[in-house]
């Protein structure tokens, strides 16, 4: 499987499980063909701890027995199939353990290291497509990297239930690197509780919300995976995704059958699944927060009471 395992440690980039210097390995891997797809995990993972090592779970070659929330990304994203144009998978680990404030500081440092990796690959292989896919607080790593990169460094970004604020995402997508990239903002009302907790623990401005409330950007599209209209549209585009079966789930963005297969297509067949085509069949607005928890009758009042309760 063409996969490069990197970790952003306290002293810089390292190869996972190897004492070898990472830069020669990155340069050698960058000389291949096909897209480069960088996978970035979220909160509570740490490659230095066996019990929460992302390389042994979501970045593994095979499924993690007994854990349905640990669906391995590489194979579902088209790696290890023996095709000549598979490209390069980069499993990017960072220290996301401890409390959420510590993880956010770690994400900032990891973002700078991610920018170093992307810069190096661009210098060796300027014509290779470079895509990023992140889950949860991995979006913080991505947005920090964009602030440190020049234009046309990244082609397409898929953020799965990102743990970032709308303003933070907007500012990153308005950098030179951000304006020349495309963002698919994958959200679901199944993640509402996690978005609300994020906003309570790490409060921002009064008008700012987690990016699960949607982004209004010319180079981004919001895909609500528990919206039947959106699912019908993706199915019409040849990317069927199973309907939601849960009221609350933080991992639905990649554990739902068909979801990772769609991301694989979106990162490898950008012309067929262009941003305008994705935009064309999704609703203009999103379902309101708590709509999976609360009845639609007098929804706003019920949602206000629910938010105060948590």
N, C-alpha and C positions, 0 to 999 in steps of 0.2 A: 504494500500500500504506500503510495507516494505521500507521506505525511512527515512533517517536521514539527517536533515537539519543543516549544520554547517556553521559558518561564521568566517573568519579570521579578527578579529577586531584589533584596536590599542593596546588593552591590552591582546591579545591572542585569543584563540578559544572560541567561545560562541555557544550555541544552538540558532538557529533562532527563535525569538518570545518567548523565555523562559528564566527565570532567573536561571534555574537549571544548575548545573555544567555539563560541556560536557563530562568529562572523564567517569563517570559511565554509561552514555548513550552509549558512543562508545564501552565500554567494553561489555555491555549487548547485543548490536547489533552485535558485532563481534562473539558472540557465536552461531550464526545461521549457516545455511548451504547454499550452492550455492555460486556463485561468488559475489565478492564485486565490484561494478562499481561506480567509483567516477566521477562525472560530474563537469567540471570546465568551467565557462563562460568566456567571453572576455571583451574587452574594453567597457566602458560607462555604465556598470551595477554597482549597489551598493545596497546591501541588507538593508542598513540603510535609503534609500530613497524610498518612496512608488512608485514614478513615474518610477523608474528604478530598481525595486527589481526583481532579477532573479527568486526568489522563487514564484513570482506571474505570471511569464511569461514562460520562457523556462524550468524551473524546476517545473512547476505547474502540478497538477493532470489532469486538463482539458485545452483545447485550450483557448487562449486569444482572445476574440471576436474582430474581425476587424483588427487583425495584422497577416498577413501571414508570417512575419519573426519571429514570436514567437511560432513556433511549439513546443509543450511540449515534452521534451525528455523522461521522465521516462516511460510513457506507451509504447512508440515506442521502448524502450530498454528492454521491457519485464516485466515491473513491474506493479503491480496492476491487473494482469490477474488471480490471484487465484491459480497459480501453486505452488507446494511445493518447487520446486527448483529455485524459482525466484531469491533468493539471497538478497543482500542488496544494495540499491541505496543510495549513499551519494551525496547530493546536496551541493556543496562546493562554498560558496559565498565569495567574497573578494571586497575590495573597489577599483573599477576601474574607478571612475569618475575623473573629472578634466582634466588637460592636459596629454599628453601621457608620459611625463617624470615622472610626479607624479604617474601615473598608473604603470609604470615600477618599480618604487621603491616599490610601494605597492605589486606588483607581487612577488618581491624578498622575502618580509616578509611573504606573503601568502604561498610561496613555502616551507618555513621552517615549517609553521604550518601544511601544508599538509603532510610533512614528519613525523611530530609527530603523526598524525592520522594513517598513514600507518604503522609506527613502532609499535604503540599500537595494531592495529589489528593483525599484524604479531605475536606479542608476545602472544596474546590470542588464535588466530586461525592460526597457522603456515601453515596449509595445504590448506587454502582457497585461491582461485585465486583472485588476486587484479588487476583490470584493470582501466585505466584512459582514459577519453575522454574529449577533450578540444576544444574550438573554439577560433580563433583569438589570442589575447594576453594571453589567458589561457595557451598557450604553454609555456610562460615564467614562469608561476607558476609551471608547470610540470617539466621543466628543472632545476629550482632551487631546487625542491624537490629531484630530482635524485642526485644532488651533496651532499645531506645531508643523503642519505640512503645507507645501505649496500647492497651487492649482493643479488639477488633473492627476493627483496622487492616487485617489480612490475612485472606482467606477460606480459601484452600487453597494448600499448598506441595507441590511435587513435587521431591524431592532425588534426583538420579541419581548412584548410586555416590558418595555424599558423602564427602569427605575431612575428616571431623570425628569426634571421639570420642563414644561413647554418652553420657557424663556431660555433655559440652558440649551435645549435642542436647537432652538431657532438661532441663537447666537453662533453655535458651532456650524450650523448649515449655512450661515452667512459669511463664514471665513472663505478665503480663496479656495481651500480644498473642499469645503462644504458646498459652495455654489456650483462647483464642477462635478459634484457627485449626485446620485439619486438615493432617496431614502424611502424604504417601504416600512411604515410604522404599523407593526402587527399588534393589535390590541383585542381585548375581549372583556366583556362585563364580568366574566368569571374572575377577573383579576381586581375587581373593584375594592375588595377589602384590603389587598396589599397596597394598592395605590393610596387609599385613605390612610393606612398606617404610615406609609412613607411620608405623606404630607403632615401627619401629626408629629412624627418623630423628628423630621428635618424640615421645619416650616420655612416657607419662602414668602414672597409678597402676597398680599391679600388676593390679588387677581390671578396669581400663578397656580397652575394645576400640574399634576403629573402628566406626562405625555400620553398616558392612556386615555386622556380626555380629548385627544386629537391634536394634530398640528396643521396649521394653515400656512403652507409653503408651496411655492411654484414647482419645486423639484422633489416633492414628497407626496405620498399617497397613504391614506389611513385605511387599513384593512381590518374590519371588525369580524373576527372569526366566529362569533356567535350570532351573526346577522344572516338570516336565511337568504336574503337578496344577494349579499356578498358571496355566500357559498354557491348559490346558483350561477352567479357570474363567473366565478373561478372554474366551476365545472364546465361551463360553456367554453372556457378557454383551454380545456383539456387538463385541468388541475383539480379534480374532485377532492374535497376534504370532508371528513366525517362530521356530522352535526355534534354539537356540544351535548354532553351527558351529565355535566356537573353544574352546580350553582356557583361553587367557589373552587378555583384551581389556579395556581401560579405557573404551572408547567404546561398548560393546555396548548400554548403556542407552538410547542414542538412534539408533545406526546400524542396529539390528536392524529389518528390515522390519515395519511395523505398530506399532512402539513409539511414535513421535511421534504417529501417528494416535490411539492410545489416550490419550496425554496430552492431546491436543486435546479428546477427548470428556470426559475426567475433569475438565477445567477449564471446559468449557462446558455440560456436562450433569451437574451435581453431584448432582442428585436421583436420576437414573437410576443413576449410579455412586457412590452414597453410600458412606460408610465402612463401615456395617454390611453392605452388599451385597458390597463388596470383601472384607471379612473372612470372609464366610460360606463361601467355597469354597477358601480357602487353607489349607495344612497348619498345625497348631498350632506346629510347630517348623521350623527351617531346616536345610538340608543342612549338615554340618560343613565348616569351612574345609579347603581342600585336597582336597575330595572329587572335584573334577574332575582333579586331578593324581595322586592316589594311589589304589591299590586299597582297597576297603572292608574287606578282610581285615586285621585288626589295625590299623585306621585310626588310632587315637589314638597308638600307638607310632610309626607311620610319620610322622604329622604332627609329632610332637615332634622327631624326627630332622631332618625337613625344615626346620622353623623354626630349629633350631640351626645348620643349614648355611647359611642365608641371613643 
